[in-house]
Amino acid sequence: MIIVITGNGKGKTTSSIGQIVRALGHNQKVCLVQLFKGENFYGEQKILNKLEGLDFFSFAKKHPFCFKEITKEQVIKECSDALQKLNKIAENNKYDLIVLEEFNIALRDGYIQEDSLINIIKELNKNTNVMITGRGASDKLVELADLVSEVKEIKHPYNKGIPAQEGIEY
Amino acid sequence: MIIVITGNGKGKTTSSIGQIVRALGHNQKVCLVQLFKGENFYGEQKILNKLEGLDFFSFAKKHPFCFKEITKEQVIKECSDALQKLNKIAENNKYDLIVLEEFNIALRDGYIQEDSLINIIKELNKNTNVMITGRGASDKLVELADLVSEVKEIKHPYNKGIPAQEGIEY
């Protein structure tokens, strides 16, 4: 099953973390490929690293939008490394669930070619579930997916100038 | 902070599970009060039971919509037990995050009185984050909340007659 979690609201990454925990609870083999997430910052990373049955890879830890010293070329290179990794993962064919965190952002910003990602997803074993997260999912990916949820922001404290809070946003 | 995760799409419970994992990663103390979730069914329950720093309570495990042998009176009694528990939790005041799983459903279906729940939430320590999940959040709760996300169903395989899948829906 191909699952897309998109939208501008809070709850996409936490939803994918919960999905990983759910799958692990059924003794499934899970792989998380994370983009644009700084290391040792998000609380979940510490717990995920301890859970048995999960392989956790992280690429392009800094997005140029937040880190001005990072060039577009660096991000494209790291996202290309992530795709190569994903290609190997597809060949090895040992996972029940593969989570591609913030890959929608990488597509939207042109760091990953849509066709390259879609070709890899199509080559995966039909019993492998794939979850792709991030705002701004592409029309093609939404069409390809079996399950799509849009997390809409109704209210968020940062609109009142309240900064991101430990344990909530990271 | 009061957080409401509502909407008809897939991703609300997994989002709350991810939120719990995130908070635990920062060594926060977390409490999960779950309604309408059968025991030993959802994969996440097995993992959550092993995580340090989390207290996990479950009430009204069967919703009459799915289990016809359950009476409305039984559910009201069990939801009242859940509220009593929550009252004690509020008094003890030791949690950084309290997750109230499917409490929106209990409000919507009249198993919990809105004012009773809102009064308890208002009595909580201001540093305690509360997350309430379930479709059909009430207007009053949305108004009270600092952060509200609506998870909208764009596409779901059960609309094609495909049954719920282990590791995905449970």
Interface residues (C-beta under 8 A of the other chain):
Chain A: M1 I3 I5 G7 G9 K10 G11 K12 T13 T14 S15 S16 I17 G18 Q19 V21 R22 A23 L24 G25 H26 Q28 Y42 G43 E44 Q45 K46 I47 L48 L51 D96 L97 N129 V142 A145 D146 L147 V148 S149 E150 V151 K152 E153 I154 K155 H156 P157 I162 Q165 E166 G167 I168 Y170
Chain B: M1 I3 I5 G7 G9 K10 G11 K12 T13 T14 S15 S16 I17 G18 Q19 V21 R22 A23 L24 G25 H26 Q28 Y42 G43 E44 Q45 K46 I47 L48 L51 D96 L97 N129 V142 A145 D146 L147 V148 S149 E150 V151 K152 E153 I154 K155 H156 P157 I162 Q165 E166 G167 I168 Y170
